[in-house]
Amino acid sequence: MGNVFRNGIISLLVVLLLFCSSGAEVVTVDVHAARQLIRSGHRYLDVRTEEEFKKGHVENSLNIPYMLNAPQGMVKNPKFMEQVSSACDKEEKLIVGCKSGVRSLYATTDLLTAEFKHASNMGGGYQAWVENGFAVNKSQDEL
């Protein structure tokens, strides 16, 4: 348990360091605002793993995992920025979400640092989306 706590603290410090050094100011919107923004044309970027995405996701979302399952646990997707850059324009308005809002905060920080000018984090993530009864797509296995 001590290692998990220590790793969590280290991860938080790294994010704070990145945030402070990047000059990027992450805007976090709640799920109600995110739903309205998506309806008005923002694109939803789901940064959960493919396995999580297949269990259910926000309608019309794009899945590019920020973290990947590996034998040693979850690791950052080394091709994340390359994959986002090939799928999205830097001027595109993006709502970035994950399961609870943590990975998406990291991902949004990276996107803003890479000059994606209109990327916002969705606070509460997919979990809050579902809890609010908003529409989702689920695979046939999950129905």
Sine and cosine of phi, psi and omega as CSV:
sin_phi,cos_phi,sin_psi,cos_psi,sin_omega,cos_omega
0.00,0.00,-0.59,0.81,0.01,-1.00
-0.87,0.49,-0.65,0.76,0.02,-1.00
-0.91,0.41,-0.64,0.77,0.01,-1.00
-0.89,0.46,-0.72,0.70,0.02,-1.00
-0.89,0.46,-0.73,0.68,-0.01,-1.00
-0.87,0.49,-0.70,0.72,0.01,-1.00
-0.90,0.44,-0.60,0.80,0.04,-1.00
-0.90,0.44,-0.68,0.73,0.03,-1.00
-0.90,0.43,-0.69,0.73,0.02,-1.00
-0.88,0.48,-0.70,0.71,0.02,-1.00
-0.87,0.49,-0.68,0.73,0.01,-1.00
-0.89,0.46,-0.68,0.74,0.02,-1.00
-0.90,0.44,-0.63,0.77,0.04,-1.00
-0.88,0.47,-0.71,0.71,0.01,-1.00
-0.89,0.46,-0.70,0.71,0.02,-1.00
-0.88,0.47,-0.65,0.76,0.04,-1.00
-0.89,0.45,-0.72,0.69,0.03,-1.00
-0.88,0.47,-0.70,0.72,-0.02,-1.00
-0.88,0.48,-0.74,0.68,-0.04,-1.00
-0.93,0.37,-0.58,0.81,-0.06,-1.00
-0.99,0.11,-0.37,0.93,-0.08,-1.00
-0.99,0.13,-0.40,0.92,-0.08,-1.00
0.98,0.21,0.00,1.00,-0.01,-1.00
-0.99,0.15,0.76,-0.65,0.05,-1.00
-0.95,-0.32,0.94,-0.34,-0.04,-1.00
-0.97,0.23,0.78,-0.63,0.12,-0.99
-0.99,-0.14,0.81,-0.59,0.05,-1.00
-0.94,-0.33,0.78,-0.62,0.04,-1.00
-0.92,-0.40,0.50,-0.87,0.04,-1.00
-0.98,0.19,0.13,-0.99,-0.10,-0.99
-0.90,0.43,-0.50,0.86,0.02,-1.00
-0.92,0.39,-0.72,0.70,0.05,-1.00
-0.91,0.42,-0.65,0.76,0.00,-1.00
-0.87,0.49,-0.70,0.72,0.00,-1.00
-0.86,0.50,-0.68,0.74,0.02,-1.00
-0.91,0.42,-0.66,0.75,0.01,-1.00
-0.91,0.42,-0.65,0.76,0.04,-1.00
-0.90,0.44,-0.67,0.74,0.03,-1.00
-0.89,0.45,-0.47,0.88,-0.03,-1.00
-1.00,-0.03,0.11,0.99,0.11,-0.99
0.88,-0.48,-0.10,0.99,0.08,-1.00
-0.93,0.37,0.50,-0.86,0.03,-1.00
-0.99,-0.13,0.70,-0.72,0.00,-1.00
-1.00,-0.07,0.88,-0.48,0.04,-1.00
-0.97,-0.24,0.94,-0.35,-0.01,-1.00
-1.00,-0.04,0.89,-0.45,-0.09,-1.00
-0.98,-0.21,0.26,0.97,0.08,-1.00
-0.96,0.28,0.17,-0.98,0.04,-1.00
-0.92,0.40,0.31,-0.95,0.04,-1.00
-0.86,0.50,-0.61,0.79,0.00,-1.00
-0.89,0.46,-0.70,0.71,0.04,-1.00
-0.90,0.44,-0.69,0.72,-0.03,-1.00
-0.87,0.50,-0.67,0.74,-0.02,-1.00
-0.90,0.43,-0.42,0.91,0.01,-1.00
-0.97,0.25,-0.31,0.95,0.02,-1.00
0.38,-0.93,0.55,-0.83,-0.02,-1.00
-0.37,-0.93,0.29,-0.96,0.09,-1.00
-0.89,0.46,0.67,-0.75,-0.02,-1.00
-0.84,0.55,0.60,-0.80,0.06,-1.00
0.85,0.53,0.53,0.85,-0.01,-1.00
-1.00,-0.05,0.38,-0.93,0.06,-1.00
-0.96,-0.26,0.80,-0.60,-0.03,-1.00
-0.97,-0.25,0.92,-0.40,0.15,-0.99
-0.74,-0.68,0.97,-0.24,-0.06,-1.00
-0.89,0.46,0.71,-0.70,0.10,-0.99
-0.99,0.11,-0.54,0.84,0.03,-1.00
-0.85,-0.53,0.50,-0.86,0.01,-1.00
-0.83,-0.55,0.54,-0.84,0.12,-0.99
-0.97,0.26,0.76,-0.64,0.02,-1.00
-0.69,-0.73,0.28,-0.96,0.01,-1.00
-0.81,0.59,-0.54,0.84,-0.01,-1.00
-1.00,0.02,0.11,0.99,-0.02,-1.00
0.92,-0.39,-0.32,-0.95,0.00,-1.00
-0.97,0.24,0.74,-0.68,0.05,-1.00
-0.76,-0.65,0.47,-0.88,0.02,-1.00
-0.90,0.43,0.69,-0.73,0.05,-1.00
-0.93,0.37,0.93,-0.37,-0.06,-1.00
-0.92,0.39,-0.27,0.96,-0.01,-1.00
-0.96,-0.27,0.20,0.98,-0.07,-1.00
-0.80,0.59,-0.82,0.57,-0.05,-1.00
-0.90,0.44,-0.63,0.77,0.04,-1.00
-0.88,0.48,-0.69,0.72,-0.02,-1.00
-0.93,0.38,-0.67,0.74,0.03,-1.00
-0.91,0.41,-0.69,0.72,-0.02,-1.00
-0.88,0.48,-0.54,0.84,0.01,-1.00
-0.99,0.17,-0.34,0.94,-0.04,-1.00
-0.98,-0.20,-0.36,0.93,-0.11,-0.99
-0.73,-0.68,0.53,-0.85,0.08,-1.00
-1.00,0.06,0.55,-0.84,-0.02,-1.00
-0.90,0.43,-0.30,0.95,0.03,-1.00
-1.00,-0.06,-0.12,0.99,-0.04,-1.00
-0.92,0.40,0.60,-0.80,0.03,-1.00
-1.00,0.07,0.90,-0.45,-0.09,-1.00
-0.88,-0.48,0.68,-0.74,0.23,-0.97
-0.95,-0.30,0.85,-0.53,-0.08,-1.00
-0.96,-0.28,0.82,-0.57,-0.03,-1.00
-0.71,-0.71,0.38,-0.93,0.07,-1.00
-0.66,-0.75,-0.53,-0.85,0.00,-1.00
-0.97,0.23,-0.72,0.69,-0.09,-1.00
-0.79,-0.62,-0.14,0.99,0.02,-1.00
0.94,-0.34,0.00,1.00,-0.03,-1.00
-1.00,0.06,-0.83,0.56,0.02,-1.00
-0.86,0.51,-0.61,0.79,-0.01,-1.00
-0.92,0.40,-0.49,0.87,0.08,-1.00
-0.91,0.42,-0.71,0.70,0.07,-1.00
-0.86,0.51,-0.74,0.67,-0.05,-1.00
-0.89,0.46,-0.68,0.73,0.00,-1.00
-0.90,0.44,-0.63,0.78,0.06,-1.00
-0.86,0.51,-0.73,0.68,0.03,-1.00
-0.88,0.47,-0.66,0.75,-0.01,-1.00
-0.90,0.44,-0.71,0.71,0.02,-1.00
-0.90,0.44,-0.62,0.78,0.05,-1.00
-0.89,0.46,-0.55,0.83,0.01,-1.00
-1.00,0.06,0.24,0.97,0.10,-1.00
0.95,0.30,0.45,0.89,0.25,-0.97
-0.98,0.19,0.96,-0.27,-0.24,-0.97
-0.97,0.26,-0.39,0.92,-0.14,-0.99
-0.83,-0.56,0.76,0.65,0.03,-1.00
-0.97,-0.26,0.78,-0.63,0.03,-1.00
-0.81,-0.59,0.56,-0.83,0.03,-1.00
-1.00,0.06,0.65,-0.76,0.09,-1.00
-0.99,-0.13,0.95,-0.32,0.01,-1.00
-0.90,0.43,0.64,-0.77,0.01,-1.00
1.00,0.07,-0.35,0.94,0.08,-1.00
0.87,0.50,-0.30,-0.95,-0.03,-1.00
-0.86,0.51,-0.55,0.83,0.01,-1.00
-0.85,0.53,-0.73,0.68,0.03,-1.00
-0.93,0.37,-0.58,0.82,0.04,-1.00
-0.85,0.52,-0.76,0.65,-0.01,-1.00
-0.91,0.41,-0.69,0.72,0.00,-1.00
-0.86,0.51,-0.46,0.89,0.03,-1.00
-1.00,0.03,0.02,1.00,0.07,-1.00
0.97,0.25,0.35,0.94,0.00,-1.00
-0.97,0.23,0.42,-0.91,-0.07,-1.00
-0.89,0.46,0.66,-0.75,0.06,-1.00
-0.68,-0.73,0.37,-0.93,0.16,-0.99
-0.97,-0.22,0.69,-0.72,0.06,-1.00
-0.80,-0.60,0.52,-0.86,0.04,-1.00
-0.94,0.35,0.33,-0.95,0.00,-1.00
-0.85,0.53,-0.53,0.85,0.00,-1.00
-0.90,0.43,-0.49,0.87,-0.08,-1.00
-1.00,-0.02,-0.19,0.98,-0.05,-1.00
-0.99,0.17,0.00,0.00,0.00,0.00
